[in-house]
Amino acid sequence: MGSEMCIRDRVYLIFTSEGFNEALAEIVEHRAKLWINDGILNAQQKTILSEHHIDFHILESKVEVTDEKAIISAIKTIEQRMESAELFVEFL
């Protein structure tokens, strides 16, 4: 009997440009999905993501990395939309 491997989508929740720059290589390597604060991505970064077929979503409201309640709310939103995702969250 072979064992079945459950492949889950990787999702990165990023709040800052520094976090994006640190995670970019892994996001591309795993063709992960990205949820990110508005205003973080520039045109060149959006092009890189598009060239690598990376889905990215802008968070509905800006999340500060120091606001635990906002981070938890963002996590819950993503988990509701992507139940089987493996979630990686930027923490400072």
N, C-alpha and C positions, 0 to 999 in steps of 0.2 A: 504494500500500500504506500502510495506517495502522499506526502503532506501538501496540503494546499496553502499557498501563501496569499495572504490578503494584502493587496496593494492599495495603500491609502494615498489620497492626494496630500501633498505637502502644501501648507499655507503659511506664508510669512506675514505677520502683523508688524508693520514698521511705522515709527512715529517721526523719525529724524533723518536728515540726509546722511549723517554719520552711520546710522544703523543700516540704511540702504546700501551705502558703499561697502560696509563690512559683510553684508549678506548677499550681495549681487552674484558672486561666483557660485554660491550654493543654490541660489534661486534658479540660475541658468542651468547648472549641472542637473538639478532634479526636475527641471521644467515645472517649478512650483508656481502656485498662484500667489498673488501679492495683494495685500490690503494695506493702503498707505495714506497718510495725511495729505490733504490737498496742499499744493505748493511745494512739495518736496522734489518731485521729478521735473527735470528740465527736458527740453525737446530731444536732446541727444540721448538721454537715459530712456525716454519713451521709445525712441527708435531702436535702441539696443533690445529692449524688452520685446518689441514687436518682431524684430528680426529673429528672435529666439522663440517666438510663439508663446510668450509668457502673458497670461491673463492678469491684468491688474485692475484693481477697484479702488476708487477714492472713497475714504471714509466719509460718512454723511456729515459728521461734525469733527472739528479738530480735537485730537486727543493729546493731552500733555503727558509726558512720560512720568510725571510726578502725581498724576491724578488716578489713584487706584480704582475709584468707582467708574470712571470713564473707560479705563482699560478693561475692566471686567465686563462692562456693557458692550464694548466692541467685540470681546471674545464671545460673549453670548450670541451676538448677532451673527458672527461668522459660523459658530457651531450650529445655529438654527438653519442656516442656508447650506451648510456643508457638513452634514452629520458625521461622515466617516473620515473627515480630514485629520491629519496630523498637524497640529498647530505649533508654530514657532513664534514667540513673542519677544520683541525688543524690550529689554530692561536695561536701565543704566545703573 
